[in-house]
Amino acid sequence: MRAIFLAFVLSLSAAAAYAISACTQPSPSNTSISYFGFDSHCATNNSLVCTPNETMVFSVIPNGYSFGCEGHTYLWDFGDGSPGSGINVFHTYTAPGTYLVTLTLTSELSPTLVLTQTINVFTPVPAIDRRALMVLALAIVAIAFLQLR
């Protein structure tokens, strides 16, 4: 009976050692910041511009790293004086500008990791109405015609 119990304990120890050795530490090569704007559809992986007063979601993304290996604390600084915490956070920029988002990721077993992401927020240029443009062009032509007479 003791042999079975000892074998069971050793198998648990081996499984725990494997789980610990399989976990890596978070680093810029395996952890990144991702964002998405719900109105403009600006995102980490496209060139669309984020707009003021739109709700955005920011997330920390593991790329070959598991957040399940250890407990983490996620502290966000959105570059406009607003803080946040959590793995996924919502934020709204109220003014146009370029902001540096900083995420500080801490845990008991790994060194502190600081990640940054630049966010460009611009007021969109209004679309030109084709009819209004045609009316303006005709008015310019009419004025030019009248001046030639």
KADANOR-V881041 format. One record per backbone hydrogen bond with DSSP energy under -1.0 kcal/mol. NH is the residue of the N-H (numbers start at 1). CO is the residue of the C=O. If there is no record, write none. Layout:
nh;co
NH;CO
NH;CO
//
This chain:
nh;co
5;1
6;2
7;3
8;4
9;5
10;6
11;7
12;8
13;9
14;10
15;11
16;12
17;13
18;14
19;15
20;16
21;17
22;18
30;27
31;27
32;61
34;59
36;57
37;42
38;55
41;37
44;35
46;43
50;120
53;93
54;51
56;91
57;36
58;89
59;34
60;87
61;32
63;30
69;66
73;106
75;104
76;84
77;102
78;82
84;76
86;74
89;58
91;56
97;121
99;119
101;117
102;77
103;115
104;75
105;113
106;73
113;105
115;103
117;101
119;99
121;97
122;50
133;129
134;130
135;131
136;132
137;133
138;134
139;135
140;136
141;137
142;138
143;139
144;140
145;141
146;142
147;143
148;144
//
